[in-house]
Amino acid sequence: MSSTCSQAILISGAAGGLGQALVAELARAGHRVFAGWHRTPLPPLAPGVEAVALDVTRDDSCAAAVEQVLARCGRIDAVIHAAGITCDSLLARAQAEDWDAVFAVNVEGAQRLAWATLPILAGQGGGGHWIAIGSHAGQTGSAGQAAYAASKAALNGLTLSWAREFAAHNVRINTVLPGVMPTPMTESLDPEVMCSYAQANLLGRINDAAEVARFVAFLLTTANISGQVFALDSRVHRWA
């Protein structure tokens, strides 16, 4: 689909801090947005936005969400996997069920959503976009966040592999690392921890969800970008 046309976009985790920013920005851009939510109720929806029940840990829920989009629009042009959780703990205190929960959403959830959507994007003609929300921790590790960091590293591996698999169908698959932002996921962090995250950035500040959403909206207008991992804050990543 042309970058100037309205797109039908399915977002998982739309009730989260970044998810809400994505919904608002993409609706503002004139797209038809299907805001997937699970446990957290969505705020009032803007025109062009429709709530979709979406539990990425269940195949039937992913399939039902896809059917809802297809029933309304007849196609899916873009998928954004923004659903994600963290159960932070040092290894000595980690619980197996916490590890399983993180992987169920961050990795297996991405896989289930991909199973439900990538064949559609590949088969409908014109391709589309599939964007995963990753994390800096997936590339560098983070003390006390082994499960989260490992899940986001696995997500990078998934999206890079899918980009190779679906390139022939013009499906562009990328990962965005938004950086630390003031969202519900980080609101319980100690102010000193948030300060340390800001100091790790060359610009001395953490990121903003609205800016990340604007970048994602731009990425959806592109035709020649795939298989990339975009770091959106000012922390310097190693080349290899």
Buried (B, 14 or more C-beta within 10 A) or exposed (E): BEEEEBBBBBBBBBBBBBBBBBBBBBBBBEBBBBBBBBEEEBEEBEEBBEBBEBBBBBEEBBBBBBEBBBEEBEBBBBBBBBBBBBBBBEEEEBEEEBBEBBBBBBBBBBBBBBEBBBEBBBEBEEBBBBBBBBBBBBBEEBEBBBBBBBBBBBBBEBBBEBBEEBBEBBBBBBBBBBBBBBBEBBEEBEEEEBEEBBEBBEEEBBBBBBBBBBBBBEBBEEEEEBBBBBBBBBBEEEEE
